[in-house]
Amino acid sequence: SAEVAKRRISSLLSGPSSRSLRTLAEVRYYQSMNLIDAADVEQLFHIAGDQDGLVLLYGPLDQRIEMSRKWAVEATREEE
C-alpha cells in the first residue's frame, strides 16, 4: 500500500545508507507501482542525494551515467 511504501522510504532515508542507488531505485519502484507520485519522487531524490539526486532524476543520460558511476564507486569504497 502507499502507506507501507512511505514508511519504508522514511526508514531508508533515516538510515546510514540513505545516499545510495538502492534507495533511489526503491523510490522509483514505488513510483512505478503508483504508490507515490512524481512530486514525492523529486522530493525524495533531493533528500537522498541533494543536487546529485536531481541530476540522477532529471539530468541528461551521460550525466546520469557519470553520477551513477560516482555513487557506485563511493559505495564500494565505504564497504571496504
mmJSON file of the N, C-alpha and C atoms, coordinates in Angstrom:
{"data_MODEL":{"atom_site":{
"group_PDB":["ATOM","ATOM","ATOM","ATOM","ATOM","ATOM","ATOM","ATOM","ATOM","ATOM","ATOM","ATOM","ATOM","ATOM","ATOM","ATOM","ATOM","ATOM","ATOM","ATOM","ATOM","ATOM","ATOM","ATOM","ATOM","ATOM","ATOM","ATOM","ATOM","ATOM","ATOM","ATOM","ATOM","ATOM","ATOM","ATOM","ATOM","ATOM","ATOM","ATOM","ATOM","ATOM","ATOM","ATOM","ATOM","ATOM","ATOM","ATOM","ATOM","ATOM","ATOM","ATOM","ATOM","ATOM","ATOM","ATOM","ATOM","ATOM","ATOM","ATOM","ATOM","ATOM","ATOM","ATOM","ATOM","ATOM","ATOM","ATOM","ATOM","ATOM","ATOM","ATOM","ATOM","ATOM","ATOM","ATOM","ATOM","ATOM","ATOM","ATOM","ATOM","ATOM","ATOM","ATOM","ATOM","ATOM","ATOM","ATOM","ATOM","ATOM","ATOM","ATOM","ATOM","ATOM","ATOM","ATOM","ATOM","ATOM","ATOM","ATOM","ATOM","ATOM","ATOM","ATOM","ATOM","ATOM","ATOM","ATOM","ATOM","ATOM","ATOM","ATOM","ATOM","ATOM","ATOM","ATOM","ATOM","ATOM","ATOM","ATOM","ATOM","ATOM","ATOM","ATOM","ATOM","ATOM","ATOM","ATOM","ATOM","ATOM","ATOM","ATOM","ATOM","ATOM","ATOM","ATOM","ATOM","ATOM","ATOM","ATOM","ATOM","ATOM","ATOM","ATOM","ATOM","ATOM","ATOM","ATOM","ATOM","ATOM","ATOM","ATOM","ATOM","ATOM","ATOM","ATOM","ATOM","ATOM","ATOM","ATOM","ATOM","ATOM","ATOM","ATOM","ATOM","ATOM","ATOM","ATOM","ATOM","ATOM","ATOM","ATOM","ATOM","ATOM","ATOM","ATOM","ATOM","ATOM","ATOM","ATOM","ATOM","ATOM","ATOM","ATOM","ATOM","ATOM","ATOM","ATOM","ATOM","ATOM","ATOM","ATOM","ATOM","ATOM","ATOM","ATOM","ATOM","ATOM","ATOM","ATOM","ATOM","ATOM","ATOM","ATOM","ATOM","ATOM","ATOM","ATOM","ATOM","ATOM","ATOM","ATOM","ATOM","ATOM","ATOM","ATOM","ATOM","ATOM","ATOM","ATOM","ATOM","ATOM","ATOM","ATOM","ATOM","ATOM","ATOM","ATOM","ATOM","ATOM","ATOM","ATOM","ATOM","ATOM","ATOM","ATOM","ATOM","ATOM","ATOM","ATOM"],
"id":[1,2,3,4,5,6,7,8,9,10,11,12,13,14,15,16,17,18,19,20,21,22,23,24,25,26,27,28,29,30,31,32,33,34,35,36,37,38,39,40,41,42,43,44,45,46,47,48,49,50,51,52,53,54,55,56,57,58,59,60,61,62,63,64,65,66,67,68,69,70,71,72,73,74,75,76,77,78,79,80,81,82,83,84,85,86,87,88,89,90,91,92,93,94,95,96,97,98,99,100,101,102,103,104,105,106,107,108,109,110,111,112,113,114,115,116,117,118,119,120,121,122,123,124,125,126,127,128,129,130,131,132,133,134,135,136,137,138,139,140,141,142,143,144,145,146,147,148,149,150,151,152,153,154,155,156,157,158,159,160,161,162,163,164,165,166,167,168,169,170,171,172,173,174,175,176,177,178,179,180,181,182,183,184,185,186,187,188,189,190,191,192,193,194,195,196,197,198,199,200,201,202,203,204,205,206,207,208,209,210,211,212,213,214,215,216,217,218,219,220,221,222,223,224,225,226,227,228,229,230,231,232,233,234,235,236,237,238,239,240],
"type_symbol":["N","C","C","N","C","C","N","C","C","N","C","C","N","C","C","N","C","C","N","C","C","N","C","C","N","C","C","N","C","C","N","C","C","N","C","C","N","C","C","N","C","C","N","C","C","N","C","C","N","C","C","N","C","C","N","C","C","N","C","C","N","C","C","N","C","C","N","C","C","N","C","C","N","C","C","N","C","C","N","C","C","N","C","C","N","C","C","N","C","C","N","C","C","N","C","C","N","C","C","N","C","C","N","C","C","N","C","C","N","C","C","N","C","C","N","C","C","N","C","C","N","C","C","N","C","C","N","C","C","N","C","C","N","C","C","N","C","C","N","C","C","N","C","C","N","C","C","N","C","C","N","C","C","N","C","C","N","C","C","N","C","C","N","C","C","N","C","C","N","C","C","N","C","C","N","C","C","N","C","C","N","C","C","N","C","C","N","C","C","N","C","C","N","C","C","N","C","C","N","C","C","N","C","C","N","C","C","N","C","C","N","C","C","N","C","C","N","C","C","N","C","C","N","C","C","N","C","C","N","C","C","N","C","C","N","C","C","N","C","C"],
"label_atom_id":["N","CA","C","N","CA","C","N","CA","C","N","CA","C","N","CA","C","N","CA","C","N","CA","C","N","CA","C","N","CA","C","N","CA","C","N","CA","C","N","CA","C","N","CA","C","N","CA","C","N","CA","C","N","CA","C","N","CA","C","N","CA","C","N","CA","C","N","CA","C","N","CA","C","N","CA","C","N","CA","C","N","CA","C","N","CA","C","N","CA","C","N","CA","C","N","CA","C","N","CA","C","N","CA","C","N","CA","C","N","CA","C","N","CA","C","N","CA","C","N","CA","C","N","CA","C","N","CA","C","N","CA","C","N","CA","C","N","CA","C","N","CA","C","N","CA","C","N","CA","C","N","CA","C","N","CA","C","N","CA","C","N","CA","C","N","CA","C","N","CA","C","N","CA","C","N","CA","C","N","CA","C","N","CA","C","N","CA","C","N","CA","C","N","CA","C","N","CA","C","N","CA","C","N","CA","C","N","CA","C","N","CA","C","N","CA","C","N","CA","C","N","CA","C","N","CA","C","N","CA","C","N","CA","C","N","CA","C","N","CA","C","N","CA","C","N","CA","C","N","CA","C","N","CA","C","N","CA","C","N","CA","C","N","CA","C","N","CA","C","N","CA","C","N","CA","C","N","CA","C"],
"label_alt_id":[null,null,null,null,null,null,null,null,null,null,null,null,null,null,null,null,null,null,null,null,null,null,null,null,null,null,null,null,null,null,null,null,null,null,null,null,null,null,null,null,null,null,null,null,null,null,null,null,null,null,null,null,null,null,null,null,null,null,null,null,null,null,null,null,null,null,null,null,null,null,null,null,null,null,null,null,null,null,null,null,null,null,null,null,null,null,null,null,null,null,null,null,null,null,null,null,null,null,null,null,null,null,null,null,null,null,null,null,null,null,null,null,null,null,null,null,null,null,null,null,null,null,null,null,null,null,null,null,null,null,null,null,null,null,null,null,null,null,null,null,null,null,null,null,null,null,null,null,null,null,null,null,null,null,null,null,null,null,null,null,null,null,null,null,null,null,null,null,null,null,null,null,null,null,null,null,null,null,null,null,null,null,null,null,null,null,null,null,null,null,null,null,null,null,null,null,null,null,null,null,null,null,null,null,null,null,null,null,null,null,null,null,null,null,null,null,null,null,null,null,null,null,null,null,null,null,null,null,null,null,null,null,null,null,null,null,null,null,null,null],
"label_comp_id":["SER","SER","SER","ALA","ALA","ALA","GLU","GLU","GLU","VAL","VAL","VAL","ALA","ALA","ALA","LYS","LYS","LYS","ARG","ARG","ARG","ARG","ARG","ARG","ILE","ILE","ILE","SER","SER","SER","SER","SER","SER","LEU","LEU","LEU","LEU","LEU","LEU","SER","SER","SER","GLY","GLY","GLY","PRO","PRO","PRO","SER","SER","SER","SER","SER","SER","ARG","ARG","ARG","SER","SER","SER","LEU","LEU","LEU","ARG","ARG","ARG","THR","THR","THR","LEU","LEU","LEU","ALA","ALA","ALA","GLU","GLU","GLU","VAL","VAL","VAL","ARG","ARG","ARG","TYR","TYR","TYR","TYR","TYR","TYR","GLN","GLN","GLN","SER","SER","SER","MET","MET","MET","ASN","ASN","ASN","LEU","LEU","LEU","ILE","ILE","ILE","ASP","ASP","ASP","ALA","ALA","ALA","ALA","ALA","ALA","ASP","ASP","ASP","VAL","VAL","VAL","GLU","GLU","GLU","GLN","GLN","GLN","LEU","LEU","LEU","PHE","PHE","PHE","HIS","HIS","HIS","ILE","ILE","ILE","ALA","ALA","ALA","GLY","GLY","GLY","ASP","ASP","ASP","GLN","GLN","GLN","ASP","ASP","ASP","GLY","GLY","GLY","LEU","LEU","LEU","VAL","VAL","VAL","LEU","LEU","LEU","LEU","LEU","LEU","TYR","TYR","TYR","GLY","GLY","GLY","PRO","PRO","PRO","LEU","LEU","LEU","ASP","ASP","ASP","GLN","GLN","GLN","ARG","ARG","ARG","ILE","ILE","ILE","GLU","GLU","GLU","MET","MET","MET","SER","SER","SER","ARG","ARG","ARG","LYS","LYS","LYS","TRP","TRP","TRP","ALA","ALA","ALA","VAL","VAL","VAL","GLU","GLU","GLU","ALA","ALA","ALA","THR","THR","THR","ARG","ARG","ARG","GLU","GLU","GLU","GLU","GLU","GLU","GLU","GLU","GLU"],
"label_asym_id":["A","A","A","A","A","A","A","A","A","A","A","A","A","A","A","A","A","A","A","A","A","A","A","A","A","A","A","A","A","A","A","A","A","A","A","A","A","A","A","A","A","A","A","A","A","A","A","A","A","A","A","A","A","A","A","A","A","A","A","A","A","A","A","A","A","A","A","A","A","A","A","A","A","A","A","A","A","A","A","A","A","A","A","A","A","A","A","A","A","A","A","A","A","A","A","A","A","A","A","A","A","A","A","A","A","A","A","A","A","A","A","A","A","A","A","A","A","A","A","A","A","A","A","A","A","A","A","A","A","A","A","A","A","A","A","A","A","A","A","A","A","A","A","A","A","A","A","A","A","A","A","A","A","A","A","A","A","A","A","A","A","A","A","A","A","A","A","A","A","A","A","A","A","A","A","A","A","A","A","A","A","A","A","A","A","A","A","A","A","A","A","A","A","A","A","A","A","A","A","A","A","A","A","A","A","A","A","A","A","A","A","A","A","A","A","A","A","A","A","A","A","A","A","A","A","A","A","A","A","A","A","A","A","A","A","A","A","A","A","A"],
"label_entity_id":["1","1","1","1","1","1","1","1","1","1","1","1","1","1","1","1","1","1","1","1","1","1","1","1","1","1","1","1","1","1","1","1","1","1","1","1","1","1","1","1","1","1","1","1","1","1","1","1","1","1","1","1","1","1","1","1","1","1","1","1","1","1","1","1","1","1","1","1","1","1","1","1","1","1","1","1","1","1","1","1","1","1","1","1","1","1","1","1","1","1","1","1","1","1","1","1","1","1","1","1","1","1","1","1","1","1","1","1","1","1","1","1","1","1","1","1","1","1","1","1","1","1","1","1","1","1","1","1","1","1","1","1","1","1","1","1","1","1","1","1","1","1","1","1","1","1","1","1","1","1","1","1","1","1","1","1","1","1","1","1","1","1","1","1","1","1","1","1","1","1","1","1","1","1","1","1","1","1","1","1","1","1","1","1","1","1","1","1","1","1","1","1","1","1","1","1","1","1","1","1","1","1","1","1","1","1","1","1","1","1","1","1","1","1","1","1","1","1","1","1","1","1","1","1","1","1","1","1","1","1","1","1","1","1","1","1","1","1","1","1"],
"label_seq_id":[1,1,1,2,2,2,3,3,3,4,4,4,5,5,5,6,6,6,7,7,7,8,8,8,9,9,9,10,10,10,11,11,11,12,12,12,13,13,13,14,14,14,15,15,15,16,16,16,17,17,17,18,18,18,19,19,19,20,20,20,21,21,21,22,22,22,23,23,23,24,24,24,25,25,25,26,26,26,27,27,27,28,28,28,29,29,29,30,30,30,31,31,31,32,32,32,33,33,33,34,34,34,35,35,35,36,36,36,37,37,37,38,38,38,39,39,39,40,40,40,41,41,41,42,42,42,43,43,43,44,44,44,45,45,45,46,46,46,47,47,47,48,48,48,49,49,49,50,50,50,51,51,51,52,52,52,53,53,53,54,54,54,55,55,55,56,56,56,57,57,57,58,58,58,59,59,59,60,60,60,61,61,61,62,62,62,63,63,63,64,64,64,65,65,65,66,66,66,67,67,67,68,68,68,69,69,69,70,70,70,71,71,71,72,72,72,73,73,73,74,74,74,75,75,75,76,76,76,77,77,77,78,78,78,79,79,79,80,80,80],
"pdbx_PDB_ins_code":[null,null,null,null,null,null,null,null,null,null,null,null,null,null,null,null,null,null,null,null,null,null,null,null,null,null,null,null,null,null,null,null,null,null,null,null,null,null,null,null,null,null,null,null,null,null,null,null,null,null,null,null,null,null,null,null,null,null,null,null,null,null,null,null,null,null,null,null,null,null,null,null,null,null,null,null,null,null,null,null,null,null,null,null,null,null,null,null,null,null,null,null,null,null,null,null,null,null,null,null,null,null,null,null,null,null,null,null,null,null,null,null,null,null,null,null,null,null,null,null,null,null,null,null,null,null,null,null,null,null,null,null,null,null,null,null,null,null,null,null,null,null,null,null,null,null,null,null,null,null,null,null,null,null,null,null,null,null,null,null,null,null,null,null,null,null,null,null,null,null,null,null,null,null,null,null,null,null,null,null,null,null,null,null,null,null,null,null,null,null,null,null,null,null,null,null,null,null,null,null,null,null,null,null,null,null,null,null,null,null,null,null,null,null,null,null,null,null,null,null,null,null,null,null,null,null,null,null,null,null,null,null,null,null,null,null,null,null,null,null],
"Cartn_x":[0.832,0.0,0.875,0.283,1.018,1.578,0.823,1.284,2.51,2.513,3.662,4.878,4.671,5.777,6.377,5.545,6.041,6.795,6.334,7.065,8.414,8.444,9.691,10.683,10.228,11.1,11.62,10.755,11.171,12.271,12.113,13.12,14.441,14.381,15.595,16.316,15.561,16.166,16.73,16.27,16.794,17.979,18.278,19.375,20.709,21.777,23.128,23.426,22.692,22.971,21.857,21.356,20.265,20.731,21.997,22.545,23.077,22.147,22.562,21.67,22.227,21.45,20.309,20.531,19.478,18.27,18.513,17.417,16.645,17.367,16.709,15.951,16.502,15.817,14.518,14.56,13.356,12.289,12.714,11.779,11.115,11.909,11.357,10.425,10.759,9.898,8.516,8.5,7.212,6.444,7.167,6.503,5.892,6.631,6.132,4.899,4.767,3.602,2.467,2.659,1.679,1.392,2.42,2.276,2.736,3.57,3.985,3.939,3.781,3.67,4.989,5.005,6.226,6.765,5.894,6.351,7.069,6.545,7.204,8.571,8.634,9.895,10.945,10.572,11.515,12.012,11.107,11.486,12.403,12.102,12.901,14.283,14.378,15.684,16.528,15.896,16.619,17.081,16.234,16.608,17.758,17.659,18.675,19.989,19.926,21.159,21.429,20.612,20.779,20.817,21.752,21.808,22.168,23.002,23.327,22.06,21.18,19.927,19.073,19.044,18.26,18.896,20.232,20.902,20.503,20.482,20.091,18.642,17.819,16.406,16.139,16.743,16.403,17.529,18.753,19.888,19.919,20.722,20.923,21.54,21.321,21.763,23.233,24.103,25.534,25.836,25.145,25.36,24.798,23.674,23.107,24.03,24.609,25.543,26.776,27.327,28.51,28.216,27.067,26.709,26.47,25.857,25.638,26.965,27.913,29.253,29.892,29.8,30.38,29.792,28.479,27.838,28.219,28.322,28.69,30.107,31.027,32.414,32.461,31.732,31.7,31.153,30.119,29.526,30.529,31.283,32.285,33.385,33.809,34.845,34.357,33.096,32.54,32.486,32.299,32.227,33.578,34.645,36.0,36.479],
"Cartn_y":[-1.19,0.0,1.25,2.362,3.626,3.955,3.655,3.951,3.109,1.86,0.981,1.479,1.866,2.383,3.627,4.535,5.769,5.489,4.526,4.156,3.533,2.693,2.058,3.116,4.056,5.117,5.959,6.267,7.028,6.287,4.998,4.172,4.192,4.076,4.115,5.449,6.536,7.864,8.22,7.57,7.856,6.965,6.006,5.077,5.604,4.884,5.323,5.259,4.459,4.347,4.983,6.117,6.767,7.276,7.673,8.155,6.96,6.247,5.074,4.884,4.237,3.918,2.976,2.143,1.209,1.976,2.997,3.809,4.463,5.051,5.717,4.722,3.54,2.514,2.092,1.996,1.612,2.708,3.951,5.07,4.966,4.73,4.619,3.41,2.332,1.156,1.509,2.194,2.574,3.518,4.361,5.238,4.398,3.408,2.572,1.768,1.53,0.819,1.783,3.073,4.136,4.291,4.057,4.22,5.592,6.25,7.631,8.379,9.686,10.456,11.143,11.806,12.434,13.501,14.249,15.287,14.656,13.534,12.817,12.312,11.779,11.252,12.35,13.505,14.621,15.008,15.115,15.485,14.423,13.165,12.085,11.998,12.191,12.202,13.357,14.494,15.65,15.383,14.781,14.456,13.456,12.428,11.367,11.819,12.687,12.995,14.45,15.342,16.776,17.03,17.845,18.161,16.931,16.033,14.796,13.986,13.937,13.201,13.771,15.094,15.722,15.494,15.424,15.074,13.656,12.75,11.371,11.28,12.178,12.156,12.846,14.015,14.846,15.088,14.759,15.101,14.349,14.847,14.127,12.751,11.839,10.459,10.363,11.092,10.986,11.449,12.471,12.936,11.93,11.312,10.3,9.102,8.692,7.561,7.912,9.084,9.529,9.588,10.121,10.23,8.845,7.961,6.59,5.902,6.076,5.506,6.06,7.381,8.039,7.453,7.32,6.789,5.315,4.545,3.135,2.991,3.819,3.78,4.177,5.223,5.65,4.542,3.845,2.765,1.617,1.337,0.273,0.639,1.886,2.336,2.253,2.573,2.526,1.105,0.127,-1.266,-1.837,-1.245,-1.775,-1.512],
"Cartn_z":[0.0,0.0,0.0,-0.302,-0.318,1.06,2.083,3.45,3.808,3.443,3.703,2.92,1.671,0.844,1.483,1.953,2.567,3.864,4.64,5.863,5.518,4.494,4.067,3.586,2.79,2.301,3.461,4.396,5.572,6.321,6.457,7.123,6.359,5.043,4.219,4.359,4.32,4.357,5.723,6.757,8.088,8.441,7.585,7.846,7.36,7.698,7.334,5.841,5.1,3.666,2.832,3.299,2.565,1.206,1.111,-0.161,-0.947,-1.578,-2.338,-3.555,-4.544,-5.736,-5.387,-4.405,-3.975,-3.447,-2.64,-2.113,-3.25,-4.203,-5.315,-6.196,-6.366,-7.16,-6.476,-5.166,-4.436,-4.549,-4.494,-4.675,-6.051,-7.084,-8.439,-8.566,-7.863,-7.878,-7.324,-6.206,-5.612,-6.527,-7.243,-8.21,-9.338,-9.818,-10.917,-10.499,-9.208,-8.677,-8.311,-8.639,-8.348,-6.859,-6.047,-4.6,-4.131,-4.948,-4.69,-6.019,-5.953,-7.195,-7.548,-8.702,-9.22,-8.281,-7.635,-6.692,-5.507,-5.019,-3.922,-4.366,-5.58,-6.106,-6.159,-6.683,-6.765,-5.377,-4.434,-3.077,-2.462,-2.665,-2.089,-2.729,-4.035,-4.698,-4.174,-3.918,-3.39,-1.96,-1.152,0.228,0.239,-0.586,-0.591,-1.2,-2.195,-2.909,-3.18,-2.633,-2.855,-4.369,-4.857,-6.29,-7.129,-6.569,-7.287,-7.563,-6.585,-6.746,-7.857,-7.954,-9.019,-10.389,-10.438,-11.699,-12.093,-11.13,-11.425,-11.887,-11.427,-11.798,-13.13,-13.338,-14.487,-15.487,-15.137,-15.979,-17.292,-18.224,-19.486,-19.205,-20.106,-19.918,-19.537,-20.223,-19.921,-18.493,-18.017,-16.638,-15.631,-15.96,-15.058,-14.943,-16.069,-16.056,-15.228,-15.459,-14.708,-13.203,-12.831,-11.422,-10.814,-11.565,-11.087,-10.813,-11.729,-11.525,-10.262,-10.1,-8.933,-7.649,-7.593,-6.397,-6.174,-7.263,-7.137,-6.597,-7.093,-6.605,-5.132,-4.764,-3.353,-2.463,-2.916,-2.13,-1.958,-3.011,-2.946,-1.945,-1.951,-1.01,0.43,0.65,2.003,2.545,1.645,2.059,2.435,1.919,2.171,3.557],
"occupancy":[1.0,1.0,1.0,1.0,1.0,1.0,1.0,1.0,1.0,1.0,1.0,1.0,1.0,1.0,1.0,1.0,1.0,1.0,1.0,1.0,1.0,1.0,1.0,1.0,1.0,1.0,1.0,1.0,1.0,1.0,1.0,1.0,1.0,1.0,1.0,1.0,1.0,1.0,1.0,1.0,1.0,1.0,1.0,1.0,1.0,1.0,1.0,1.0,1.0,1.0,1.0,1.0,1.0,1.0,1.0,1.0,1.0,1.0,1.0,1.0,1.0,1.0,1.0,1.0,1.0,1.0,1.0,1.0,1.0,1.0,1.0,1.0,1.0,1.0,1.0,1.0,1.0,1.0,1.0,1.0,1.0,1.0,1.0,1.0,1.0,1.0,1.0,1.0,1.0,1.0,1.0,1.0,1.0,1.0,1.0,1.0,1.0,1.0,1.0,1.0,1.0,1.0,1.0,1.0,1.0,1.0,1.0,1.0,1.0,1.0,1.0,1.0,1.0,1.0,1.0,1.0,1.0,1.0,1.0,1.0,1.0,1.0,1.0,1.0,1.0,1.0,1.0,1.0,1.0,1.0,1.0,1.0,1.0,1.0,1.0,1.0,1.0,1.0,1.0,1.0,1.0,1.0,1.0,1.0,1.0,1.0,1.0,1.0,1.0,1.0,1.0,1.0,1.0,1.0,1.0,1.0,1.0,1.0,1.0,1.0,1.0,1.0,1.0,1.0,1.0,1.0,1.0,1.0,1.0,1.0,1.0,1.0,1.0,1.0,1.0,1.0,1.0,1.0,1.0,1.0,1.0,1.0,1.0,1.0,1.0,1.0,1.0,1.0,1.0,1.0,1.0,1.0,1.0,1.0,1.0,1.0,1.0,1.0,1.0,1.0,1.0,1.0,1.0,1.0,1.0,1.0,1.0,1.0,1.0,1.0,1.0,1.0,1.0,1.0,1.0,1.0,1.0,1.0,1.0,1.0,1.0,1.0,1.0,1.0,1.0,1.0,1.0,1.0,1.0,1.0,1.0,1.0,1.0,1.0,1.0,1.0,1.0,1.0,1.0,1.0],
"B_iso_or_equiv":[0.0,0.0,0.0,0.0,0.0,0.0,0.0,0.0,0.0,0.0,0.0,0.0,0.0,0.0,0.0,0.0,0.0,0.0,0.0,0.0,0.0,0.0,0.0,0.0,0.0,0.0,0.0,0.0,0.0,0.0,0.0,0.0,0.0,0.0,0.0,0.0,0.0,0.0,0.0,0.0,0.0,0.0,0.0,0.0,0.0,0.0,0.0,0.0,0.0,0.0,0.0,0.0,0.0,0.0,0.0,0.0,0.0,0.0,0.0,0.0,0.0,0.0,0.0,0.0,0.0,0.0,0.0,0.0,0.0,0.0,0.0,0.0,0.0,0.0,0.0,0.0,0.0,0.0,0.0,0.0,0.0,0.0,0.0,0.0,0.0,0.0,0.0,0.0,0.0,0.0,0.0,0.0,0.0,0.0,0.0,0.0,0.0,0.0,0.0,0.0,0.0,0.0,0.0,0.0,0.0,0.0,0.0,0.0,0.0,0.0,0.0,0.0,0.0,0.0,0.0,0.0,0.0,0.0,0.0,0.0,0.0,0.0,0.0,0.0,0.0,0.0,0.0,0.0,0.0,0.0,0.0,0.0,0.0,0.0,0.0,0.0,0.0,0.0,0.0,0.0,0.0,0.0,0.0,0.0,0.0,0.0,0.0,0.0,0.0,0.0,0.0,0.0,0.0,0.0,0.0,0.0,0.0,0.0,0.0,0.0,0.0,0.0,0.0,0.0,0.0,0.0,0.0,0.0,0.0,0.0,0.0,0.0,0.0,0.0,0.0,0.0,0.0,0.0,0.0,0.0,0.0,0.0,0.0,0.0,0.0,0.0,0.0,0.0,0.0,0.0,0.0,0.0,0.0,0.0,0.0,0.0,0.0,0.0,0.0,0.0,0.0,0.0,0.0,0.0,0.0,0.0,0.0,0.0,0.0,0.0,0.0,0.0,0.0,0.0,0.0,0.0,0.0,0.0,0.0,0.0,0.0,0.0,0.0,0.0,0.0,0.0,0.0,0.0,0.0,0.0,0.0,0.0,0.0,0.0,0.0,0.0,0.0,0.0,0.0,0.0],
"pdbx_formal_charge":[null,null,null,null,null,null,null,null,null,null,null,null,null,null,null,null,null,null,null,null,null,null,null,null,null,null,null,null,null,null,null,null,null,null,null,null,null,null,null,null,null,null,null,null,null,null,null,null,null,null,null,null,null,null,null,null,null,null,null,null,null,null,null,null,null,null,null,null,null,null,null,null,null,null,null,null,null,null,null,null,null,null,null,null,null,null,null,null,null,null,null,null,null,null,null,null,null,null,null,null,null,null,null,null,null,null,null,null,null,null,null,null,null,null,null,null,null,null,null,null,null,null,null,null,null,null,null,null,null,null,null,null,null,null,null,null,null,null,null,null,null,null,null,null,null,null,null,null,null,null,null,null,null,null,null,null,null,null,null,null,null,null,null,null,null,null,null,null,null,null,null,null,null,null,null,null,null,null,null,null,null,null,null,null,null,null,null,null,null,null,null,null,null,null,null,null,null,null,null,null,null,null,null,null,null,null,null,null,null,null,null,null,null,null,null,null,null,null,null,null,null,null,null,null,null,null,null,null,null,null,null,null,null,null,null,null,null,null,null,null],
"auth_seq_id":[1,1,1,2,2,2,3,3,3,4,4,4,5,5,5,6,6,6,7,7,7,8,8,8,9,9,9,10,10,10,11,11,11,12,12,12,13,13,13,14,14,14,15,15,15,16,16,16,17,17,17,18,18,18,19,19,19,20,20,20,21,21,21,22,22,22,23,23,23,24,24,24,25,25,25,26,26,26,27,27,27,28,28,28,29,29,29,30,30,30,31,31,31,32,32,32,33,33,33,34,34,34,35,35,35,36,36,36,37,37,37,38,38,38,39,39,39,40,40,40,41,41,41,42,42,42,43,43,43,44,44,44,45,45,45,46,46,46,47,47,47,48,48,48,49,49,49,50,50,50,51,51,51,52,52,52,53,53,53,54,54,54,55,55,55,56,56,56,57,57,57,58,58,58,59,59,59,60,60,60,61,61,61,62,62,62,63,63,63,64,64,64,65,65,65,66,66,66,67,67,67,68,68,68,69,69,69,70,70,70,71,71,71,72,72,72,73,73,73,74,74,74,75,75,75,76,76,76,77,77,77,78,78,78,79,79,79,80,80,80],
"auth_comp_id":["SER","SER","SER","ALA","ALA","ALA","GLU","GLU","GLU","VAL","VAL","VAL","ALA","ALA","ALA","LYS","LYS","LYS","ARG","ARG","ARG","ARG","ARG","ARG","ILE","ILE","ILE","SER","SER","SER","SER","SER","SER","LEU","LEU","LEU","LEU","LEU","LEU","SER","SER","SER","GLY","GLY","GLY","PRO","PRO","PRO","SER","SER","SER","SER","SER","SER","ARG","ARG","ARG","SER","SER","SER","LEU","LEU","LEU","ARG","ARG","ARG","THR","THR","THR","LEU","LEU","LEU","ALA","ALA","ALA","GLU","GLU","GLU","VAL","VAL","VAL","ARG","ARG","ARG","TYR","TYR","TYR","TYR","TYR","TYR","GLN","GLN","GLN","SER","SER","SER","MET","MET","MET","ASN","ASN","ASN","LEU","LEU","LEU","ILE","ILE","ILE","ASP","ASP","ASP","ALA","ALA","ALA","ALA","ALA","ALA","ASP","ASP","ASP","VAL","VAL","VAL","GLU","GLU","GLU","GLN","GLN","GLN","LEU","LEU","LEU","PHE","PHE","PHE","HIS","HIS","HIS","ILE","ILE","ILE","ALA","ALA","ALA","GLY","GLY","GLY","ASP","ASP","ASP","GLN","GLN","GLN","ASP","ASP","ASP","GLY","GLY","GLY","LEU","LEU","LEU","VAL","VAL","VAL","LEU","LEU","LEU","LEU","LEU","LEU","TYR","TYR","TYR","GLY","GLY","GLY","PRO","PRO","PRO","LEU","LEU","LEU","ASP","ASP","ASP","GLN","GLN","GLN","ARG","ARG","ARG","ILE","ILE","ILE","GLU","GLU","GLU","MET","MET","MET","SER","SER","SER","ARG","ARG","ARG","LYS","LYS","LYS","TRP","TRP","TRP","ALA","ALA","ALA","VAL","VAL","VAL","GLU","GLU","GLU","ALA","ALA","ALA","THR","THR","THR","ARG","ARG","ARG","GLU","GLU","GLU","GLU","GLU","GLU","GLU","GLU","GLU"],
"auth_asym_id":["A","A","A","A","A","A","A","A","A","A","A","A","A","A","A","A","A","A","A","A","A","A","A","A","A","A","A","A","A","A","A","A","A","A","A","A","A","A","A","A","A","A","A","A","A","A","A","A","A","A","A","A","A","A","A","A","A","A","A","A","A","A","A","A","A","A","A","A","A","A","A","A","A","A","A","A","A","A","A","A","A","A","A","A","A","A","A","A","A","A","A","A","A","A","A","A","A","A","A","A","A","A","A","A","A","A","A","A","A","A","A","A","A","A","A","A","A","A","A","A","A","A","A","A","A","A","A","A","A","A","A","A","A","A","A","A","A","A","A","A","A","A","A","A","A","A","A","A","A","A","A","A","A","A","A","A","A","A","A","A","A","A","A","A","A","A","A","A","A","A","A","A","A","A","A","A","A","A","A","A","A","A","A","A","A","A","A","A","A","A","A","A","A","A","A","A","A","A","A","A","A","A","A","A","A","A","A","A","A","A","A","A","A","A","A","A","A","A","A","A","A","A","A","A","A","A","A","A","A","A","A","A","A","A","A","A","A","A","A","A"],
"auth_atom_id":["N","CA","C","N","CA","C","N","CA","C","N","CA","C","N","CA","C","N","CA","C","N","CA","C","N","CA","C","N","CA","C","N","CA","C","N","CA","C","N","CA","C","N","CA","C","N","CA","C","N","CA","C","N","CA","C","N","CA","C","N","CA","C","N","CA","C","N","CA","C","N","CA","C","N","CA","C","N","CA","C","N","CA","C","N","CA","C","N","CA","C","N","CA","C","N","CA","C","N","CA","C","N","CA","C","N","CA","C","N","CA","C","N","CA","C","N","CA","C","N","CA","C","N","CA","C","N","CA","C","N","CA","C","N","CA","C","N","CA","C","N","CA","C","N","CA","C","N","CA","C","N","CA","C","N","CA","C","N","CA","C","N","CA","C","N","CA","C","N","CA","C","N","CA","C","N","CA","C","N","CA","C","N","CA","C","N","CA","C","N","CA","C","N","CA","C","N","CA","C","N","CA","C","N","CA","C","N","CA","C","N","CA","C","N","CA","C","N","CA","C","N","CA","C","N","CA","C","N","CA","C","N","CA","C","N","CA","C","N","CA","C","N","CA","C","N","CA","C","N","CA","C","N","CA","C","N","CA","C","N","CA","C","N","CA","C","N","CA","C","N","CA","C","N","CA","C","N","CA","C"],
"pdbx_PDB_model_num":[1,1,1,1,1,1,1,1,1,1,1,1,1,1,1,1,1,1,1,1,1,1,1,1,1,1,1,1,1,1,1,1,1,1,1,1,1,1,1,1,1,1,1,1,1,1,1,1,1,1,1,1,1,1,1,1,1,1,1,1,1,1,1,1,1,1,1,1,1,1,1,1,1,1,1,1,1,1,1,1,1,1,1,1,1,1,1,1,1,1,1,1,1,1,1,1,1,1,1,1,1,1,1,1,1,1,1,1,1,1,1,1,1,1,1,1,1,1,1,1,1,1,1,1,1,1,1,1,1,1,1,1,1,1,1,1,1,1,1,1,1,1,1,1,1,1,1,1,1,1,1,1,1,1,1,1,1,1,1,1,1,1,1,1,1,1,1,1,1,1,1,1,1,1,1,1,1,1,1,1,1,1,1,1,1,1,1,1,1,1,1,1,1,1,1,1,1,1,1,1,1,1,1,1,1,1,1,1,1,1,1,1,1,1,1,1,1,1,1,1,1,1,1,1,1,1,1,1,1,1,1,1,1,1,1,1,1,1,1,1]
}}}
